[in-house]
Amino acid sequence: MLPLPTRFAGIILAFAPLFVHRSWRHAQNLLVGAILTPGQRTVTSVLRNLGRA
């Protein structure tokens, strides 16, 4: 995953306690992808935007 600006990292890290460590990496990618994906934000469109289709 690309390094995030500190403003984004602070917001996204607030969700970290809600996840188990192993699933946090996947959740973090989905959160960032949801922010970057325009239009309808389905899991498929988020993963496609992140290049993991």
Secondary structure as GFF3:
##gff-version 3
##sequence-region A 1 53
A	DSSP	alpha_helix	6	13	.	.	.	ID=ss1
A	DSSP	three_ten_helix	16	18	.	.	.	ID=ss2
A	DSSP	alpha_helix	21	36	.	.	.	ID=ss3
A	DSSP	alpha_helix	43	49	.	.	.	ID=ss4
###
